[in-house]
Amino acid sequence: MRLLVVAVGRIKERALRAVADDYLGRIGRYVRCDEVEVRDTAALGRALPVDARVVALEVDGRALGSEAFARRIERWGSDGKGVIAFVIGAADGIPPALSARADERLSLSAMTLPHRLARVVLFEQLYRAMTILRGEPYAREG
């Protein structure tokens, strides 16, 4: 299994970039996780591998708790596609055609998050999912 996060724009703030990189490093202890930053929403679809399971992160997507998210990743990882690609749009979201093509539409929060912060929240939740799946003490779920 490989995780891929495709997002519009760069995280320019040093402190936020440091947090994102910290979580990317933590996730990397469990599974390969790559981040692809694209210039605009038109480039989102082109950055996705053809065989990837596409997960669009949208405010009106399905909300999952951390435990359920971890189990979903576990299931996706065993379905043979290999790559789970999470897509984060810009301020106007993900293009409708890409949203419609997604295998799954998830929400990180009912509140609207700036795309840079949404990326950090996603990285944290991916790390939390890995620790839940391994039964490690970081996650206090259950």
C-alpha positions in Angstrom: 0.0 0.0 0.0 1.1 3.5 -0.8 -0.5 6.7 0.3 -0.5 9.8 -1.9 -1.8 13.3 -1.0 -2.4 15.5 -3.9 -3.1 19.1 -3.0 -3.4 22.5 -4.7 -0.8 25.0 -3.6 2.2 24.9 -1.3 2.4 25.1 2.5 4.4 28.4 2.7 4.3 29.0 6.4 7.4 27.5 8.0 5.8 26.3 11.1 2.9 24.6 9.3 5.3 23.1 6.8 7.4 21.7 9.8 4.3 20.1 11.3 3.4 18.6 7.9 6.9 17.2 7.4 6.9 15.8 10.9 3.8 13.8 10.3 5.0 12.7 6.8 8.1 11.4 8.5 6.0 9.5 11.1 3.7 8.0 8.5 6.8 6.9 6.5 7.8 4.5 9.4 4.7 2.5 8.5 3.9 3.0 4.8 5.2 5.0 1.9 3.4 8.4 1.8 4.1 11.0 -0.9 2.8 14.5 -1.2 2.3 16.2 -4.6 1.6 19.9 -4.7 0.0 21.1 -7.9 -0.4 24.7 -9.1 -4.2 24.7 -9.7 -7.3 22.5 -9.6 -7.0 21.6 -13.3 -3.8 19.8 -12.4 -5.3 17.7 -9.6 -6.6 14.9 -11.9 -3.4 14.7 -13.9 -1.4 14.1 -10.8 -3.4 11.0 -9.9 -2.1 7.5 -10.9 -4.5 5.7 -13.2 -4.9 2.7 -10.8 -5.3 4.7 -7.6 -8.2 4.6 -5.2 -9.2 8.3 -5.3 -10.5 9.9 -2.0 -11.8 13.4 -2.4 -11.7 15.5 0.8 -14.7 17.7 0.7 -16.7 19.5 3.4 -19.9 17.6 2.4 -18.2 14.2 2.2 -18.8 11.4 4.6 -17.5 12.0 8.2 -15.6 9.2 9.8 -14.2 8.9 13.3 -10.5 8.0 13.5 -11.1 4.3 14.2 -13.4 4.0 11.3 -11.0 5.9 9.1 -8.2 3.5 10.1 -10.3 0.5 9.3 -11.3 2.0 5.9 -7.6 2.5 5.1 -6.9 -1.1 6.1 -9.6 -2.3 3.8 -8.6 -0.1 0.9 -5.0 -1.3 1.3 -6.0 -4.9 1.0 -8.2 -4.4 -2.1 -5.3 -4.7 -4.5 -5.3 -1.2 -6.0 -2.1 -0.3 -4.2 -2.3 3.5 -4.1 -4.8 5.4 -2.0 -4.8 9.0 -3.3 -6.3 11.7 -1.1 -7.2 14.9 -3.0 -7.4 18.4 -1.4 -8.6 21.2 -3.6 -8.1 25.0 -3.4 -10.4 27.5 -1.9 -13.2 26.6 -4.4 -12.8 22.9 -3.6 -12.3 20.0 -6.0 -13.6 20.3 -9.6 -17.1 18.6 -9.9 -15.8 16.1 -12.5 -13.0 14.9 -10.2 -15.4 14.7 -7.2 -17.8 12.6 -9.3 -15.0 10.3 -10.4 -13.7 9.8 -6.8 -14.1 6.3 -5.2 -14.9 8.0 -1.9 -15.7 11.5 -0.7 -14.7 12.1 2.9 -14.9 15.2 5.2 -12.2 16.1 7.8 -14.7 18.4 9.5 -18.1 20.0 9.0 -16.2 23.3 9.4 -14.5 24.7 6.3 -10.7 24.4 6.8 -8.0 26.3 4.8 -6.5 23.8 2.4 -3.1 24.1 4.0 -4.5 23.3 7.4 -6.6 20.5 6.0 -3.5 18.9 4.7 -1.9 18.9 8.1 -5.0 17.5 9.7 -5.1 14.7 7.1 -1.4 13.9 7.7 -2.1 13.7 11.5 -5.1 11.4 10.9 -3.1 9.2 8.5 -0.5 8.8 11.2 -3.2 8.2 13.8 -4.7 5.5 11.6 -1.3 3.8 11.3 -0.9 3.7 15.1 -4.5 2.5 15.5 -3.9 -0.4 13.1 -0.7 -1.3 14.9 -2.3 -1.0 18.4 0.3 1.6 19.4 -0.3 4.0 22.3 -0.4 7.3 20.2 -4.1 6.8 19.5 -6.3 6.8 22.6 -9.3 5.5 20.7 -11.3 2.5 22.0 
